[in-house]
Amino acid sequence: MSKCNIVISNMRVCPYDDDSELAKSFAFADDFDKCNHFPLSYKMTALAVTMRATNLDYGETGKKPRRQLFTIALKENGQLRTSVDFTLHTAVWVYEEDPHVDIPLSVDDIDPNLPYTLEIVHKKTGELMASKTIAFFRPEVLSVKHIQFVEAYLEEDGMRYRNLCLDECDRRKLVISFANMGFLPECMPEIVIKMHYHTNTDDLQIVTLDHRGGDMYTAEIEVQPWCENRGVVYAEVQLLGKCIGGVLFSLNRKKEEGVYKDEELLPIEGYTAGKGIEIMDERIGSCESEEEKPDPLTMLDHLVGLEDVKTKLRDYSVLMNFFRMRKEGGLPTAMPPLHALFLGSPGTGKTTVAGIIGSMLHEMGMLSKGHVVVRERATLLGQFYSSESEKTLEALEEAQGGILFIDEAYQLFQPNDPKDPGRFVLDTLMTALADEKRRDWMLILAGYTEPTQQLLTQNPGLASRIPRSNIYRFEDYSPAQLSEIAERYLVRNSYAMTADAQQAIRALMAIDYSNRGKDFGNARHVMNVIQTGIIPSMARRLSSVDAPTVEQLTTVVATDVPQPMKQNLNKRRQVGFPTC
């Protein structure tokens, strides 16, 4: 444990110059990528550093607020090149903050042939709080094909596939092969893979290259086909911030053996989910196997819980099918609004159900594509003030033919702040909703029940576009349902449970449910328990076992199950340290 009761993590960096937006405004950790390697800019003037500072004294009584001084240092081969001091003000009533520190740095300070280390040290105790290795590369390397993108494929049971039809929780690997055409093995820059999923949610991963002999290297990326992701996926390959290629594949089409090569690995300019679907349809056609791909209502039935939502969606399906038949018969048809409101806590399946609705309306001919574009306040407002309309119009354009899903939509409405930029997003949405010429899209506003209902109450124009019949309530999962989600996940990923482990999981979920606060994550909480509790505990338990058997590697025992959450979770943690 840190001596100063502060933990610093998630350190991210970004070089910038006086003309960049970073020099003109304050940036947060989410504005930075996870990259550690950067092209060297001859105009560089500083290195921006953000981090996550966690206060371990949070909630402790009798602790006094105090300032703590830290130094962030840039070192070359252990030798100090430059450093900057900064202060954190700790207090028991706050939990986290994202400090931002700028380190003056120019091209003359950097040798592109060497790695550099950023270290954060407590000024008083000398304790090393965090460190990160970074490197700079001359921009000329981007004008020469030092790394060649050779082939890509999905791997299943040792076989190579171009496309797969996967069920939820089926995990597969995307394997990408590269040829090193000019870098020394010890000086190769990192490869970044940006996964553009069907929902337009992006996942950026820095991959480790595995040397396969000669000039050949491979990278493996785990693909997680949650229901909302089981569509067309684009893996964009980046080198030093520049796209050098990409592979487009599908997780809900008929199995197709083979690999992607040559022209199929070229970058797709201006990629959107809609463009990806069009390219895939041109490539292999819309010929999904009916035996392999269940219909949307069958997918809905397979979800845990959500009985009220399932009943409403079945009725909605019957109604929309009725209107479709009238329209096909040439009869007058006044189509009801598609737009909907999803009310409930995080992790209750709202995004998953949105994907099912998109597929259902696409099959009925109500939406031309059926994809889902997910946005929230941060991605609609953009990084700078006054770019809200532009960002919202971009999202609306991407959602044409499908669904624009705005998560935590109530955050767009701040009635006590007349200058809040969220109002521009709402105004742009209202204009789009009133455009009768563009009916090939659906808006879903999602979020906690009370604040999202208040959003509609105080915006009558928005409320008039969403009928009461299109309001869906996603209740918290019960303890039994949480346990079922956990057990399904473990079984689908080749884990078995002893009877005692199964009872321990059920007891844990019952206690966590009773102690839950307003921010309880439901299914996300279950995934967190498994991925950060049960599986790491198994790994530690088996680390002392020589050559564990397959049974040992797959069996969860009671001692692997973590302890319940602490009580008194109804009060949310306040985010952000005071500034004075």
N, C-alpha and C positions, 0 to 999 in steps of 0.2 A: 504494500500500500504506500502511496505517496506520503512523504513526511509532511507536506504542506496541505494535504487533503484536497488537492486539485489534480484531476486527471486530464491530460491533453491528448486528443486523438484526432483522427480524420483530417490530418494536415494536408492542405492542397495549395498548389502554387501556380502562378501564371506571370510570365514576364510581360511587360508592356512598355510603351513609349508615350511621349507627351501628347500624341495625336489620338491615342486609343480612348475608348469610352471609359476604361478603368481609371484613367487619369482625371476624368471629369466627374465621376460619381462614386458613391460608396458601393462596394460589392460584398455579397454574402457568399458563404461556402457553396451554396447550390448554384452560383453563377460560374463556378470553376469545374473543369473536367478533372478526372483522376490521374491525368497524365504526369509522368515523371521526366519525359524527354521532350525537348523543344528545339525548333529551328532557331538558330542564332540570328537575331535581328540587329543590323548595324545602327538602328535608331533606338535600341533599348535604353531605357533610363532607370527602370526599377523592376523589382521582383515583388509581386503582391503575394502575401501568404495569409491564408485563413485556416482556422482550426476549430475544433469543438472542445470547449473547456467545461468539465463537469465538476460540480462542487459536492464533495463527499460529506460536507457538514450540513447539507440540506436537511431541514427538519429537526436539527439538534437544538435543544434549548440550552440557554446559558452561553452560547457562542457569540462573540462580538464580531461585528463587521470589521474587516481590515483590508488594507491594500497589500498586494503581493507583487513584487517586481521580478520580471523575467527578462532574459536575454535570448534573442534569436540570432544565431551566428551561422555564417556561410563559410565552410571550410574546404580547402583543397589539399588532399593527402594529409589530413590532420592539422594543417596550418591555417590559422584564421586569416580570412580575406577581408571580411567586413562583418559588422554586427549592429543590432538595434535593440534598445531596451523598450519594454512595454509593461503596462500595469494592468492587473486584474483586481477588481474590488469584490471580495467575497462577502456573502451575507447568507444567513440561514434561510431566508424566505425566497431565494432564487436557486435554480437548479443548473441551468446551462446557459452559455452564451457562445457566440461565434466571433471571437476577436479577429480583427483585420490589421495586419502589419505590413508596411511598405519598406523594402530594403533598397536603398539607392544602388544601382548596378548598371554598368555600361559594357559595351562589347569589349572594351580594352581590359576589363577585369576578368575576362573569361578565356580559358584555353579549351577549345572544342574537343581536344583529344583526351580530356580528363573528366572523371566523375567528380561531383561536388556533394557535400553533405550539409544539410540544414539541421541544426541542433537547437532545441529549446531547453534552456537551463534555468533553474531557479536561482535568482541572483544571490540570495542569502545562504542557502544550504549547498549550492553547487550541484544539486540533484538534476540528472538528465531526465527531462520530462517527456521528450519525443524527438525523433530524428527521421530524416527522409533523404534518400539519395536521388539526385537529379543529374541530368546531363544536357549539354547543348551540342547541336550538330550544325555544321555549315549548311546554309540553304541550298548550296549547289547540289547536294546529294539528292534533292527532290527532282532535279532536272535530268537525272540519269537513272536508269532502271537498275539500281543496286539490288533490289529485291523483286523477284518475279513471282506473281501469283499463278500457281501451276494448275491446281485442281481442288475441288471441294465435293464432299458427299456427306450424307447422313449414315451413321453406322448403327446397325441392329443385328445382334447375334453374329457378329463377325462379317456380315454382308454389307455391301455398299449400295445405297439408295439415293435417288435424286429427290423423291418425294415419299412421304409416309402418311398413313391414316392412323393417328394416335388417339388413345383415350386420355382423359384427364389423369394427371400424375404419372403417366408413362414418360420416363426420362430417356432421352437419346443424346448422342454426341454428334455435333457437327465437326467434321475433320477437314482442316484446310492445309494444303501443302504449299510451301514456298521454296524458291531456289535463291540462295544467296549469291548474287552476281558481283559483289564488290566490297562488302564490309568484312573486316577482320572478325572472326567468331567472337572475340572478347569485346568487340566494339559495336555489336549490332544494336540498333535502336529498337525500342519496344514496338510491338504491333498492337493496335487497338481495334477491337471489334465492336461495332455499334449495331445492336440487334434492333431492327425496326419491326415490332410485332403488328399483328392484324389490327390491334386496338390503337395503334399509333403511340403506344407507350414504348419508350426507348430504353435499352439496357446497354450501358457502355462497360466493356470489360477489357482490362489489360491482360493479354494472354502470354503465357510462357511458351517459348519455342523449344521443341524437342528435336535435338540433332539426330537425324536418321542416317547419317553417313554422307560423305562427300559434301556437296553443296546443298543437300536437301534438309529441310526442316518442316515440322508439322506443328499445328496448334489445334487443341481440342476445346470446344465450347459446349457446355451442357445446355441443352434446349429443354425448357420446361413448358409443356403444352397445356397450361391451365385452359379452361374452357374458352376464356376470352382471347387466348393466344392461338387457338387451333385454326389458323387460317394461313394466308400467305405471309411469309417472313422474309425480310431482306437483311442479310448480314453484310454490313458495309465495312470494308477493311481500310484502316487508316494508318498512315505512316507519317509521324511528325505533323499531325493535323491535316494532312492532305489525303483525300480518298484515292487509293491506288487500285481499287476493284471492289467487287461485291458478288454475292451469290444469292439468288432468289429461289426459295423453295417453299413447299407447302406441307403442312402438318395435318391436312384434312382431305387429301385427295388419294386416289388409288395408288397403292405401292408401285413404285417404278424403279427398277434396278438401274444402276449406272452411276456415273459421276458427271459433274459439271466441268467443262474445260473451255479454253479459247475465248470466243466472243461472248459466251455466257457468263464470263467472269469480269466483263468490262463494267465500269461504274454506271449506275443509273442516275442520270442528272435529275435533280428536283424530285426525288423519290417521295411518293405518298402512298398510303394504303390502296387508294383507288387505282393508281397507276400500276402498282404491283399486281393487283387482281387482273387488270387488262392484259398485262404482259404474260401472266401465267395462263390465262384463257387462250391467248394466241399461241402459246407454246405447246400446250397439251390439250386444250379444250376443256369445257366444263363438263367432264365425264366422270364425276365422282362415283365410286361404287356404292350402290344403295345398300348392299349387304354390309359394307364396312362403315358407312356413315349413317348413324341413326337420325331420324327426323328430329326437329327441335323439341317437340313435346316429349319425346322419349328421353332426350337429354335432360329436360326439365324434371321428369319423373325420377331420374337417377340422382338428383341433388338431395342432400340431407335437409330435412325440415322444410321451411318455407311453405307450409300448407296453404295459407291464405293467398300467397302470391301465385301458387300453382293453380288454385281454383279460379282466380281472376284471369290468369293468362289463358286457361282453357276456354273460358267464356269469351275472352277477347278474340281468340283464334276462330271460334265459331262465328262470331259477328263479322270479322274481317273476311272470312271465307264466303259468308252470305253476300256481302257487298261486292266481292270479286265476281261471284256468279251472276249477280244482277248486271254488273258492268259488262261482262262478256256476253250477256244476253241482249245488250242494247237497251236496257231499261234505265230510267232516270236513277241516278245514284248520287246522293249527297254524302260524300265520304266524311266520316267523323275525323277530328284531329288525331294525329298520331302521337303528338307530344305528351310526355308523361312526367310524373314526379315520383322519385324513389326516396322513401323516408326510412331511416334506420341508422344504427351504429355501424362503425367500420367492420369489415370482415364478415358481413352477413350475406354476401353473394350478389350485391347489386350490379357490379360490372359483369359478372358471369351471366346473370339473367339478361342484361342488355345485349350481350352477344347472342343469346338464344332468340330474343325478340328480333334482332337483325336478321338472323337466318330464317326465321319464320315468315317475316314480312317479305323477304327476298323470294322465298319459294312461292308466296302467294302473288307475286308480281307487284306488290305495293312499294317496294324499294328496289332499285335497279341493281344494287350491289350487296347491301346488307352488312357492310363492315362497320366497325365502331371506332370513332376517334375520341380519345379520352383527353380532357383538359381540366385544369383547375385554375384558381385565381392567379397563381404565379405565372403560369404559362400563357394566360390570356392577357395579363397586364404587360408582360415583357419586362425587360431590364430597365427601361427608361420611361419617364412620364410622357404621356401623350401618344404612345404607340399602341394604345388599347384597341382602337377601332381596327387598325391594320392587323393586329394579331388575331382578333376575333373573326375578321373577314377571311383570313387565311384558314382558320379552323373550320369555318362554315364551308369554304370551298373544298377542303379535304373531305368533309363529311357528306358532300353531295352524293346521293345514292345510298346513303347509310345513316348512321346515328351519330350525333354530336352529344357525348356524355360529359357533363360538367360536374365533377366531384366537389363536394363541400361548396355547393353553389351559393349558400347563404353568405359566404365570405365576400361576395361581390357587392353586398348591400350593407353599407355603413351609414345608417340614418343620422348619426351624430356628427358626421364629417362631410359637409357639403362639397368639399374638394376631393373626396376619395375617388380615384380613377376607376373604381369598379362600376360606377354609374355609366361610364362610356361603354363598357362591355354590355350592360343591360340594355342601353339604348340601341346598340347595334343589333343585338338579338331581337329586340322588338321590331325593328325595321325588317329583318329577315323573316320573322314570323308573320308579318302582315303582307308579305309578297306572295300573292296567290299564284303567280306564274311559276314559282319554284316550290313545288310540293314534294319533290323527290328527296326528302330528308326528314329526320325525326330528331327532336330535342328531348333529352332526358336530364332533368335537374335532380341531383342527388345530394343527400346530406342528413345530418341529425334532424330528428322530427320537428322539434319546436322552432329552431331558428330558420329552417327551410320553409315551414308553413308561414312564418312571419314574413319571409321574403315575398311570398305570393299575396299575403294579406295587404301589405303596404305597396304592392305594385299591381293594381287592378288590371292593367293592360296585359300583364304577363299571366295573371290568374285566368283571364278570359280565354286564353289559348290552351289551357290545360283543363279538361273537364274532370269532375270529381271521379268519374269512372276510371280515369287513367292515373289515379293516385294509388301507389303500391306501398304497403307498410311491411318492412323487413324486420321482424322481431329478433331479439337476441336468441341465439341457440340455447337450448336447455342443456343441463349437465349431461344427459344421456346422448344428446345430439353432438355435443362437443367430443364426447368419448368415441362416438361412432366415426366422426371425422378423423380423429387420431388413428383409430384402428384401421380404417380404410386406407389411410395414407401409408401406414407401416406395411400392411399386407401387399399393397400395390408396388411397393419398393423393395420387396423381397426381405421383409423382416417378419419374425414370428414373436409372439409374446407368451411367456409363461402365464399360468393362471394368476399367480401372485402379481405379475407385472400388469396384467389386464385390470385387476382390482385396484392396483395402485394408481393407474391412469384414471380410472373412474372416480376414485376418491379425490384425486388431485383436481379434476375438472369440477367436481361438486363444490369443493372449497373455493376454488378460484372464481366460480360463478357467483357464489354467495358473497364474496369479497369484491366483486367487480365494481369499478367506478364508471363514470360517464364515458371514459375513453377506452373501455374494455374492447379488445380487438377481435373477439369471437373466433372465427376460423384462423385469423392471422395469429391470434394468441396461441392456438393449438400448434400451428406451424413453428412458431417461435419456441415453444416448449420442446418440440421434437428436434428441431435443427440446432438449437443452442443449449439444450439440456440433455435429452435422452441420448442422442447419437454421440456427442462429445463424451458423455459419461461412459458409454460403451467402449469408446476408443481408449479412454484412460484405463478402464478395467482390463482390457485385453492387451494393453501395451506390455504387460509383464508376462504374457503367455507366449511361449515359443511355438511358432507354427500353429496358430489357432485353426480349428476345423471350420468347415462351412457352417455347421450348426452353431458354433460359438459366434461366428461373425454375423449371424442373422437373428440370434435369439436375444430379445430384450428381457432382462430380469427386473425384479422389483426395485433393486437398489439403483438402477439406471434412471428411475423416474425422479425428477427434482422435487424439492419441497414446494408447498403452495405459496402463492403470492401473499405479501403482508396485508393485514387488514387496514381499514381507514383509507380506502382509495377513492372515496367520492370526491375529494377535493383535488382538482387538477393541479399539476405542477405549473408554476409560473415560469415562463421562459424569458431569459435575458437578465443580465446583471444590471444594477443601477449604474448610472453614469457618473455619480458623484459620491 
